[in-house]
């Protein structure tokens, strides 16, 4: 804390200097703080400033709250109210009055409510119940809407009026429950659980009108928050005014600023839908008309290209006549060319005059020579073939077997050429010149 300014013991201060020093000392010594007490002698001046005293059983202090700070209050202080003020400790220099310059004023007990609100909010947020990923989407066109609220509240009338105006064909089920007072939170939670058991609606509106934090406190209770989180039906919360926030707003799948706003968000406007349908109908009409016109134009284009069958036959006949003339011309040229070729060949043959008798003699001699060469060649091949047959006969294994030899095979059919290929006790097969036999190895040696 600041100590009083040091002054000369013989210095003489004016009253203004004294009050100024005292004001500075007070404002520096005390931070902005909360003070609780009872309002008395409340006066509202034409300037908009409010003056009152804050007292308890043993003392009182003068207070002032200026116009630019009190105009945002949504309630009116009265004498005898227990309040809490956040104020700056100061001194009114003109009269030397000790006073509090109030920045904020609230009803006593709200501080505890706000603290409880913040603690529960932090707890549920830590558990992930505010996570947008767990929130369920609202149906675009609900088949049946449920409303959890009080029968006697104005909020219900506003919601029903809005739903009737926007989409009168959607049925509505009301799940009545008290929305403030003792036990209201438990009853709200039971009403939500009833909607889950009956499973009649595909979306719920949880709503009530505006009020003080005490009036809305049922929607800040943990039992209501957890019931909303467990409800499988999407819930839109429209509690209080646009500036009011409750725990239910954070837990619900969507928050609406007011009960009427909730009805607007969940229920499509039939006028807007009709307008949208008319717009789509007009677009479809334009598209179909454009498509029909394009096809009509295409048909016109094809009709210009279409030729009458008589004309088409005449054209084909003319083309056929042309092809026939071309074919006749080509054949004439071909025969003329062949005729000239024959004449040329005839002239060449006539000029060559071959000696047929000499050629016949030459052909006879060549024939004799060919016969002798072929006979000699076949004789040579026959001798070679006989020689190879004799050689193959010597190499034939059957010939070897005929001379008294045999061939031994192991059990896999491999020819045995060495005693290393089998062991004593192995079964072997022996092939002879005629037949075969199976044997067992009793001894072996090198």
TIZATOR-881264 format. One record per residue (C-alpha): x, y, z; residue in three letters. Coordinates in nm, 3 decimals, padded with zeros to 5 digits. Layout:
{site {X; Y; Z}; "ala"}
...
# end
This chain:
{site {00.000; 00.000; 00.000}; "unk"}
{site {00.106; 00.356; -00.065}; "unk"}
{site {00.216; 00.564; 00.230}; "unk"}
{site {00.088; 00.923; 00.267}; "unk"}
{site {00.302; 01.187; 00.098}; "unk"}
{site {00.574; 01.334; 00.314}; "unk"}
{site {00.512; 01.703; 00.399}; "unk"}
{site {00.688; 01.964; 00.604}; "unk"}
{site {00.551; 01.965; 00.956}; "unk"}
{site {00.505; 02.345; 00.933}; "unk"}
{site {00.353; 02.335; 00.580}; "unk"}
{site {-00.006; 02.445; 00.556}; "unk"}
{site {-00.230; 02.261; 00.307}; "unk"}
{site {-00.544; 02.393; 00.151}; "unk"}
{site {-00.860; 02.182; 00.175}; "unk"}
{site {-00.840; 02.112; -00.199}; "unk"}
{site {-00.479; 01.993; -00.165}; "unk"}
{site {-00.570; 01.775; 00.130}; "unk"}
{site {-00.868; 01.616; -00.048}; "unk"}
{site {-00.662; 01.569; -00.365}; "unk"}
{site {-00.387; 01.390; -00.172}; "unk"}
{site {-00.644; 01.178; 00.013}; "unk"}
{site {-00.813; 01.085; -00.319}; "unk"}
{site {-00.483; 00.978; -00.474}; "unk"}
{site {-00.393; 00.782; -00.165}; "unk"}
{site {-00.724; 00.594; -00.164}; "unk"}
{site {-00.724; 00.512; -00.536}; "unk"}
{site {-00.367; 00.383; -00.524}; "unk"}
{site {-00.411; 00.194; -00.199}; "unk"}
{site {-00.720; -00.006; -00.302}; "unk"}
{site {-00.750; -00.200; -00.627}; "unk"}
{site {-01.080; -00.243; -00.811}; "unk"}
{site {-01.275; -00.468; -00.572}; "unk"}
{site {-01.610; -00.630; -00.499}; "unk"}
{site {-01.820; -00.503; -00.205}; "unk"}
{site {-02.153; -00.649; -00.090}; "unk"}
{site {-02.429; -00.478; 00.101}; "unk"}
{site {-02.788; -00.348; 00.099}; "unk"}
{site {-02.903; -00.059; -00.119}; "unk"}
{site {-03.055; 00.242; 00.063}; "unk"}
{site {-03.144; 00.599; -00.032}; "unk"}
{site {-03.131; 00.521; -00.406}; "unk"}
{site {-03.173; 00.837; -00.616}; "unk"}
{site {-03.186; 00.856; -00.994}; "unk"}
{site {-03.097; 01.197; -01.137}; "unk"}
{site {-03.210; 01.342; -01.469}; "unk"}
{site {-02.852; 01.310; -01.589}; "unk"}
{site {-02.891; 00.931; -01.569}; "unk"}
{site {-02.647; 00.894; -01.279}; "unk"}
{site {-02.754; 00.689; -00.976}; "unk"}
{site {-02.656; 00.767; -00.616}; "unk"}
{site {-02.716; 00.536; -00.323}; "unk"}
{site {-02.567; 00.406; -00.001}; "unk"}
{site {-02.440; 00.052; 00.047}; "unk"}
{site {-02.479; -00.064; 00.406}; "unk"}
{site {-02.458; -00.362; 00.636}; "unk"}
{site {-02.544; -00.397; 01.004}; "unk"}
{site {-02.255; -00.182; 01.126}; "unk"}
{site {-02.159; 00.064; 00.854}; "unk"}
{site {-02.245; 00.225; 00.524}; "unk"}
{site {-02.062; 00.386; 00.230}; "unk"}
{site {-02.182; 00.627; -00.036}; "unk"}
{site {-02.182; 00.496; -00.396}; "unk"}
{site {-02.229; 00.641; -00.744}; "unk"}
{site {-02.282; 00.462; -01.075}; "unk"}
{site {-02.269; 00.689; -01.380}; "unk"}
{site {-02.502; 00.681; -01.679}; "unk"}
{site {-02.257; 00.524; -01.925}; "unk"}
{site {-02.222; 00.225; -01.688}; "unk"}
{site {-02.576; 00.169; -01.562}; "unk"}
{site {-02.755; 00.191; -01.898}; "unk"}
{site {-02.652; -00.165; -01.987}; "unk"}
{site {-02.822; -00.321; -01.681}; "unk"}
{site {-03.118; -00.547; -01.767}; "unk"}
{site {-03.272; -00.502; -01.421}; "unk"}
{site {-03.360; -00.208; -01.193}; "unk"}
{site {-03.202; -00.176; -00.846}; "unk"}
{site {-03.435; -00.087; -00.560}; "unk"}
{site {-03.390; 00.008; -00.194}; "unk"}
{site {-03.347; -00.293; 00.029}; "unk"}
{site {-03.191; -00.515; -00.238}; "unk"}
{site {-02.883; -00.713; -00.144}; "unk"}
{site {-02.625; -00.645; -00.416}; "unk"}
{site {-02.258; -00.686; -00.500}; "unk"}
{site {-02.072; -00.396; -00.664}; "unk"}
{site {-01.735; -00.387; -00.835}; "unk"}
{site {-01.604; -00.040; -00.757}; "unk"}
{site {-01.307; 00.191; -00.721}; "unk"}
{site {-01.251; 00.335; -00.371}; "unk"}
{site {-01.217; 00.713; -00.405}; "unk"}
{site {-01.295; 01.055; -00.251}; "unk"}
{site {-01.531; 01.314; -00.389}; "unk"}
{site {-01.298; 01.616; -00.354}; "unk"}
{site {-01.568; 01.885; -00.366}; "unk"}
{site {-01.726; 01.769; -00.038}; "unk"}
{site {-01.459; 01.542; 00.098}; "unk"}
{site {-01.700; 01.248; 00.087}; "unk"}
{site {-01.555; 00.897; 00.092}; "unk"}
{site {-01.738; 00.696; -00.180}; "unk"}
{site {-01.730; 00.406; -00.423}; "unk"}
{site {-01.734; 00.467; -00.801}; "unk"}
{site {-01.929; 00.159; -00.920}; "unk"}
{site {-01.839; -00.008; -01.249}; "unk"}
{site {-02.064; -00.317; -01.223}; "unk"}
{site {-02.356; -00.409; -01.002}; "unk"}
{site {-02.527; -00.747; -00.963}; "unk"}
{site {-02.772; -00.910; -00.726}; "unk"}
{site {-02.608; -01.074; -00.427}; "unk"}
{site {-02.549; -01.444; -00.478}; "unk"}
{site {-02.486; -01.414; -00.852}; "unk"}
{site {-02.115; -01.430; -00.793}; "unk"}
{site {-02.152; -01.780; -00.652}; "unk"}
{site {-02.378; -01.875; -00.941}; "unk"}
{site {-02.130; -01.749; -01.197}; "unk"}
{site {-01.851; -01.936; -01.023}; "unk"}
{site {-02.054; -02.258; -01.023}; "unk"}
{site {-02.139; -02.195; -01.391}; "unk"}
{site {-01.773; -02.155; -01.488}; "unk"}
{site {-01.664; -02.460; -01.287}; "unk"}
{site {-01.925; -02.688; -01.448}; "unk"}
{site {-01.853; -02.546; -01.791}; "unk"}
{site {-01.480; -02.615; -01.751}; "unk"}
{site {-01.550; -02.967; -01.622}; "unk"}
{site {-01.780; -03.063; -01.910}; "unk"}
{site {-01.553; -02.901; -02.168}; "unk"}
{site {-01.260; -03.104; -02.036}; "unk"}
{site {-01.468; -03.421; -02.083}; "unk"}
{site {-01.520; -03.325; -02.448}; "unk"}
{site {-01.896; -03.271; -02.425}; "unk"}
{site {-01.865; -02.936; -02.608}; "unk"}
{site {-01.672; -03.091; -02.895}; "unk"}
{site {-01.842; -03.003; -03.228}; "unk"}
{site {-01.752; -03.352; -03.359}; "unk"}
{site {-02.001; -03.518; -03.121}; "unk"}
{site {-02.290; -03.290; -03.215}; "unk"}
{site {-02.564; -03.446; -03.427}; "unk"}
{site {-02.686; -03.272; -03.743}; "unk"}
{site {-03.040; -03.139; -03.744}; "unk"}
{site {-03.277; -03.291; -04.002}; "unk"}
{site {-03.346; -03.068; -04.300}; "unk"}
{site {-03.713; -03.169; -04.312}; "unk"}
{site {-03.828; -03.300; -03.971}; "unk"}
{site {-04.124; -03.539; -03.975}; "unk"}
{site {-04.228; -03.456; -03.618}; "unk"}
{site {-04.098; -03.193; -03.376}; "unk"}
{site {-04.086; -03.228; -02.998}; "unk"}
{site {-04.087; -02.929; -02.761}; "unk"}
{site {-03.961; -02.959; -02.403}; "unk"}
{site {-04.083; -02.655; -02.208}; "unk"}
{site {-04.351; -02.525; -01.973}; "unk"}
{site {-04.716; -02.529; -02.083}; "unk"}
{site {-04.772; -02.187; -01.929}; "unk"}
{site {-04.471; -02.009; -02.074}; "unk"}
{site {-04.485; -01.745; -02.343}; "unk"}
{site {-04.194; -01.920; -02.514}; "unk"}
{site {-04.420; -02.215; -02.604}; "unk"}
{site {-04.677; -01.984; -02.764}; "unk"}
{site {-04.405; -01.809; -02.965}; "unk"}
{site {-04.257; -02.138; -03.087}; "unk"}
{site {-04.597; -02.286; -03.179}; "unk"}
{site {-04.696; -01.967; -03.359}; "unk"}
{site {-04.371; -01.966; -03.557}; "unk"}
{site {-04.399; -02.336; -03.648}; "unk"}
{site {-04.762; -02.289; -03.754}; "unk"}
{site {-04.667; -01.995; -03.972}; "unk"}
{site {-04.360; -02.156; -04.131}; "unk"}
{site {-04.477; -02.517; -04.180}; "unk"}
{site {-04.825; -02.598; -04.047}; "unk"}
{site {-04.811; -02.954; -04.185}; "unk"}
{site {-04.540; -03.071; -03.941}; "unk"}
{site {-04.693; -03.234; -03.629}; "unk"}
{site {-04.569; -03.111; -03.290}; "unk"}
{site {-04.556; -03.300; -02.959}; "unk"}
{site {-04.519; -03.104; -02.633}; "unk"}
{site {-04.337; -03.261; -02.338}; "unk"}
{site {-04.442; -03.028; -02.052}; "unk"}
{site {-04.204; -02.961; -01.764}; "unk"}
{site {-04.133; -02.679; -01.520}; "unk"}
{site {-03.843; -02.468; -01.640}; "unk"}
{site {-03.755; -02.289; -01.316}; "unk"}
{site {-03.786; -02.339; -00.945}; "unk"}
{site {-03.694; -02.622; -00.709}; "unk"}
{site {-03.652; -02.957; -00.882}; "unk"}
{site {-03.693; -02.806; -01.230}; "unk"}
{site {-03.361; -02.950; -01.353}; "unk"}
{site {-03.461; -03.306; -01.261}; "unk"}
{site {-03.798; -03.265; -01.429}; "unk"}
{site {-03.639; -03.123; -01.745}; "unk"}
{site {-03.400; -03.421; -01.756}; "unk"}
{site {-03.695; -03.663; -01.712}; "unk"}
{site {-03.886; -03.495; -01.995}; "unk"}
{site {-03.585; -03.538; -02.227}; "unk"}
{site {-03.552; -03.903; -02.122}; "unk"}
{site {-03.922; -03.949; -02.202}; "unk"}
{site {-03.864; -03.827; -02.557}; "unk"}
{site {-03.589; -04.085; -02.593}; "unk"}
{site {-03.806; -04.371; -02.465}; "unk"}
{site {-04.105; -04.279; -02.681}; "unk"}
{site {-03.887; -04.203; -02.985}; "unk"}
{site {-04.165; -04.010; -03.154}; "unk"}
{site {-03.971; -03.713; -03.287}; "unk"}
{site {-03.663; -03.668; -03.502}; "unk"}
{site {-03.568; -03.332; -03.345}; "unk"}
{site {-03.630; -03.158; -03.009}; "unk"}
{site {-03.659; -02.792; -02.911}; "unk"}
{site {-03.556; -02.717; -02.552}; "unk"}
{site {-03.676; -02.367; -02.472}; "unk"}
{site {-03.795; -02.106; -02.224}; "unk"}
{site {-03.822; -01.728; -02.218}; "unk"}
{site {-03.572; -01.481; -02.082}; "unk"}
{site {-03.499; -01.403; -01.720}; "unk"}
{site {-03.229; -01.353; -01.459}; "unk"}
{site {-02.955; -01.606; -01.411}; "unk"}
{site {-03.152; -01.749; -01.119}; "unk"}
{site {-03.454; -01.802; -01.346}; "unk"}
{site {-03.244; -01.983; -01.606}; "unk"}
{site {-03.037; -02.181; -01.357}; "unk"}
{site {-03.217; -02.512; -01.418}; "unk"}
{site {-03.049; -02.517; -01.762}; "unk"}
{site {-02.707; -02.483; -01.593}; "unk"}
{site {-02.750; -02.799; -01.384}; "unk"}
{site {-02.521; -03.094; -01.455}; "unk"}
{site {-02.808; -03.345; -01.474}; "unk"}
{site {-02.968; -03.150; -01.758}; "unk"}
{site {-02.636; -03.117; -01.941}; "unk"}
{site {-02.558; -03.489; -01.924}; "unk"}
{site {-02.912; -03.588; -02.023}; "unk"}
{site {-02.884; -03.367; -02.332}; "unk"}
{site {-02.547; -03.523; -02.416}; "unk"}
{site {-02.691; -03.877; -02.392}; "unk"}
{site {-03.007; -03.802; -02.590}; "unk"}
{site {-02.992; -03.974; -02.933}; "unk"}
{site {-03.238; -03.719; -03.079}; "unk"}
{site {-03.083; -03.393; -03.208}; "unk"}
{site {-03.161; -03.104; -02.970}; "unk"}
{site {-03.169; -02.734; -03.046}; "unk"}
{site {-03.157; -02.511; -02.737}; "unk"}
{site {-03.341; -02.177; -02.736}; "unk"}
{site {-03.324; -02.053; -02.378}; "unk"}
{site {-03.356; -01.688; -02.279}; "unk"}
{site {-03.253; -01.391; -02.487}; "unk"}
{site {-02.971; -01.364; -02.738}; "unk"}
{site {-02.727; -01.247; -02.469}; "unk"}
{site {-02.814; -01.532; -02.229}; "unk"}
{site {-02.586; -01.836; -02.230}; "unk"}
{site {-02.645; -02.157; -02.035}; "unk"}
{site {-02.462; -02.488; -02.007}; "unk"}
{site {-02.745; -02.641; -02.212}; "unk"}
{site {-02.653; -02.409; -02.500}; "unk"}
{site {-02.299; -02.551; -02.511}; "unk"}
{site {-02.410; -02.915; -02.481}; "unk"}
{site {-02.699; -02.903; -02.728}; "unk"}
{site {-02.643; -02.992; -03.093}; "unk"}
{site {-02.729; -02.632; -03.189}; "unk"}
{site {-02.792; -02.308; -02.997}; "unk"}
{site {-03.062; -02.064; -03.101}; "unk"}
{site {-03.061; -01.702; -02.977}; "unk"}
{site {-03.426; -01.723; -02.868}; "unk"}
{site {-03.711; -01.978; -02.862}; "unk"}
{site {-03.850; -01.820; -03.178}; "unk"}
{site {-03.505; -01.847; -03.334}; "unk"}
{site {-03.502; -02.219; -03.254}; "unk"}
{site {-03.830; -02.262; -03.441}; "unk"}
{site {-03.684; -02.073; -03.737}; "unk"}
{site {-03.372; -02.290; -03.742}; "unk"}
{site {-03.547; -02.626; -03.721}; "unk"}
{site {-03.852; -02.566; -03.937}; "unk"}
{site {-03.827; -02.478; -04.306}; "unk"}
{site {-04.055; -02.201; -04.427}; "unk"}
{site {-04.321; -02.342; -04.658}; "unk"}
{site {-04.334; -02.012; -04.845}; "unk"}
{site {-03.959; -02.029; -04.909}; "unk"}
{site {-03.990; -02.396; -05.010}; "unk"}
{site {-04.273; -02.314; -05.250}; "unk"}
{site {-04.068; -02.032; -05.395}; "unk"}
{site {-03.768; -02.263; -05.429}; "unk"}
{site {-03.984; -02.531; -05.594}; "unk"}
{site {-04.129; -02.273; -05.834}; "unk"}
{site {-03.777; -02.157; -05.914}; "unk"}
{site {-03.666; -02.516; -05.981}; "unk"}
{site {-03.980; -02.575; -06.190}; "unk"}
{site {-03.902; -02.265; -06.397}; "unk"}
{site {-03.544; -02.380; -06.444}; "unk"}
{site {-03.661; -02.727; -06.551}; "unk"}
{site {-03.910; -02.567; -06.790}; "unk"}
{site {-03.639; -02.351; -06.942}; "unk"}
{site {-03.402; -02.645; -06.975}; "unk"}
{site {-03.669; -02.867; -07.131}; "unk"}
{site {-03.782; -02.588; -07.366}; "unk"}
{site {-03.423; -02.525; -07.470}; "unk"}
{site {-03.367; -02.898; -07.523}; "unk"}
{site {-03.684; -02.928; -07.732}; "unk"}
{site {-03.590; -02.625; -07.939}; "unk"}
{site {-03.240; -02.762; -08.000}; "unk"}
{site {-03.386; -03.092; -08.116}; "unk"}
{site {-03.637; -02.915; -08.337}; "unk"}
{site {-03.356; -02.721; -08.496}; "unk"}
{site {-03.160; -03.043; -08.541}; "unk"}
{site {-03.462; -03.202; -08.708}; "unk"}
{site {-03.488; -02.903; -08.943}; "unk"}
{site {-03.122; -02.944; -09.032}; "unk"}
{site {-03.169; -03.316; -09.097}; "unk"}
{site {-03.481; -03.250; -09.303}; "unk"}
{site {-03.276; -03.028; -09.536}; "unk"}
{site {-03.030; -03.313; -09.580}; "unk"}
{site {-03.308; -03.569; -09.638}; "unk"}
{site {-03.366; -03.654; -10.009}; "unk"}
{site {-03.694; -03.781; -10.152}; "unk"}
{site {-03.682; -04.157; -10.230}; "unk"}
{site {-03.759; -04.097; -10.603}; "unk"}
{site {-03.473; -03.853; -10.626}; "unk"}
{site {-03.248; -04.088; -10.429}; "unk"}
{site {-03.333; -04.375; -10.670}; "unk"}
{site {-03.265; -04.149; -10.968}; "unk"}
{site {-02.928; -04.050; -10.823}; "unk"}
{site {-02.841; -04.415; -10.758}; "unk"}
{site {-02.951; -04.505; -11.111}; "unk"}
{site {-02.729; -04.232; -11.256}; "unk"}
{site {-02.436; -04.351; -11.047}; "unk"}
{site {-02.497; -04.710; -11.163}; "unk"}
{site {-02.510; -04.594; -11.526}; "unk"}
{site {-02.182; -04.412; -11.476}; "unk"}
{site {-02.019; -04.720; -11.319}; "unk"}
{site {-02.143; -04.940; -11.605}; "unk"}
{site {-01.993; -04.705; -11.862}; "unk"}
{site {-01.664; -04.695; -11.672}; "unk"}
{site {-01.660; -05.077; -11.646}; "unk"}
{site {-01.728; -05.118; -12.019}; "unk"}
{site {-01.452; -04.870; -12.097}; "unk"}
{site {-01.208; -05.051; -11.868}; "unk"}
{site {-01.286; -05.392; -12.022}; "unk"}
{site {-01.239; -05.254; -12.373}; "unk"}
{site {-00.902; -05.111; -12.279}; "unk"}
{site {-00.808; -05.443; -12.110}; "unk"}
{site {-00.900; -05.652; -12.418}; "unk"}
{site {-00.721; -05.411; -12.645}; "unk"}
{site {-00.408; -05.438; -12.429}; "unk"}
{site {-00.426; -05.819; -12.423}; "unk"}
{site {-00.481; -05.829; -12.799}; "unk"}
{site {-00.171; -05.617; -12.857}; "unk"}
{site {00.028; -05.832; -12.615}; "unk"}
{site {-00.070; -06.150; -12.803}; "unk"}
{site {00.024; -05.994; -13.132}; "unk"}
{site {00.361; -05.893; -12.991}; "unk"}
{site {00.423; -06.244; -12.848}; "unk"}
{site {00.320; -06.405; -13.177}; "unk"}
{site {00.564; -06.186; -13.363}; "unk"}
{site {00.842; -06.274; -13.119}; "unk"}
{site {00.767; -06.649; -13.151}; "unk"}
{site {00.757; -06.624; -13.527}; "unk"}
{site {01.087; -06.439; -13.535}; "unk"}
{site {01.255; -06.683; -13.294}; "unk"}
{site {01.155; -07.006; -13.492}; "unk"}
{site {01.290; -07.261; -13.235}; "unk"}
{site {01.446; -07.605; -13.359}; "unk"}
{site {01.199; -07.842; -13.198}; "unk"}
{site {01.373; -08.171; -13.310}; "unk"}
{site {01.708; -08.057; -13.170}; "unk"}
{site {01.546; -07.953; -12.846}; "unk"}
{site {01.371; -08.291; -12.824}; "unk"}
{site {01.705; -08.474; -12.867}; "unk"}
{site {01.866; -08.251; -12.606}; "unk"}
{site {01.581; -08.313; -12.367}; "unk"}
{site {01.612; -08.694; -12.415}; "unk"}
{site {01.983; -08.685; -12.335}; "unk"}
{site {01.928; -08.475; -12.026}; "unk"}
{site {01.663; -08.725; -11.912}; "unk"}
{site {01.909; -09.018; -11.946}; "unk"}
{site {02.175; -08.831; -11.755}; "unk"}
{site {01.930; -08.748; -11.477}; "unk"}
{site {01.823; -09.113; -11.447}; "unk"}
{site {02.184; -09.234; -11.414}; "unk"}
{site {02.266; -08.970; -11.152}; "unk"}
{site {01.956; -09.055; -10.947}; "unk"}
{site {02.027; -09.432; -10.959}; "unk"}
{site {02.389; -09.377; -10.853}; "unk"}
{site {02.279; -09.149; -10.569}; "unk"}
{site {02.028; -09.406; -10.442}; "unk"}
{site {02.291; -09.683; -10.455}; "unk"}
{site {02.525; -09.468; -10.248}; "unk"}
{site {02.255; -09.397; -09.991}; "unk"}
{site {02.163; -09.767; -09.973}; "unk"}
{site {02.525; -09.870; -09.901}; "unk"}
{site {02.558; -09.606; -09.631}; "unk"}
{site {02.229; -09.714; -09.474}; "unk"}
{site {02.341; -10.078; -09.460}; "unk"}
{site {02.667; -09.976; -09.300}; "unk"}
{site {02.485; -09.771; -09.032}; "unk"}
{site {02.249; -10.061; -08.963}; "unk"}
{site {02.543; -10.292; -08.896}; "unk"}
{site {02.700; -10.031; -08.669}; "unk"}
{site {02.373; -09.979; -08.477}; "unk"}
{site {02.335; -10.356; -08.437}; "unk"}
{site {02.673; -10.365; -08.262}; "unk"}
{site {02.565; -10.080; -08.032}; "unk"}
{site {02.219; -10.220; -07.954}; "unk"}
{site {02.194; -10.303; -07.577}; "unk"}
{site {01.978; -10.599; -07.664}; "unk"}
{site {02.268; -10.749; -07.858}; "unk"}
{site {02.488; -10.706; -07.554}; "unk"}
{site {02.228; -10.880; -07.340}; "unk"}
{site {02.204; -11.163; -07.597}; "unk"}
{site {02.574; -11.227; -07.535}; "unk"}
{site {02.503; -11.301; -07.165}; "unk"}
{site {02.527; -10.955; -07.010}; "unk"}
{site {02.262; -10.788; -06.791}; "unk"}
{site {02.170; -10.428; -06.678}; "unk"}
{site {02.103; -10.339; -06.310}; "unk"}
{site {01.874; -10.051; -06.202}; "unk"}
{site {01.814; -09.899; -05.858}; "unk"}
{site {01.462; -09.847; -05.720}; "unk"}
{site {01.439; -09.507; -05.897}; "unk"}
{site {01.521; -09.662; -06.239}; "unk"}
{site {01.876; -09.527; -06.259}; "unk"}
{site {02.134; -09.755; -06.430}; "unk"}
{site {02.389; -09.886; -06.179}; "unk"}
{site {02.745; -09.843; -06.298}; "unk"}
{site {02.927; -09.844; -05.964}; "unk"}
{site {02.890; -10.012; -05.627}; "unk"}
{site {02.885; -09.666; -05.473}; "unk"}
{site {02.533; -09.619; -05.611}; "unk"}
{site {02.372; -09.876; -05.378}; "unk"}
{site {02.404; -10.018; -05.029}; "unk"}
{site {02.377; -10.367; -04.879}; "unk"}
{site {02.008; -10.455; -04.837}; "unk"}
{site {01.891; -10.231; -05.126}; "unk"}
{site {01.647; -10.375; -05.377}; "unk"}
{site {01.765; -10.363; -05.738}; "unk"}
{site {01.611; -10.470; -06.071}; "unk"}
{site {01.814; -10.674; -06.324}; "unk"}
{site {01.718; -10.669; -06.693}; "unk"}
{site {01.825; -10.972; -06.908}; "unk"}
{site {01.804; -11.045; -07.278}; "unk"}
{site {01.466; -11.196; -07.210}; "unk"}
{site {01.279; -11.073; -06.906}; "unk"}
{site {01.393; -10.910; -06.579}; "unk"}
{site {01.426; -10.999; -06.214}; "unk"}
{site {01.433; -10.826; -05.873}; "unk"}
{site {01.732; -10.885; -05.641}; "unk"}
{site {01.853; -10.771; -05.298}; "unk"}
{site {02.218; -10.670; -05.241}; "unk"}
{site {02.381; -10.904; -04.993}; "unk"}
{site {02.741; -10.804; -05.050}; "unk"}
{site {02.928; -10.536; -05.240}; "unk"}
{site {03.292; -10.469; -05.320}; "unk"}
{site {03.529; -10.288; -05.548}; "unk"}
# end
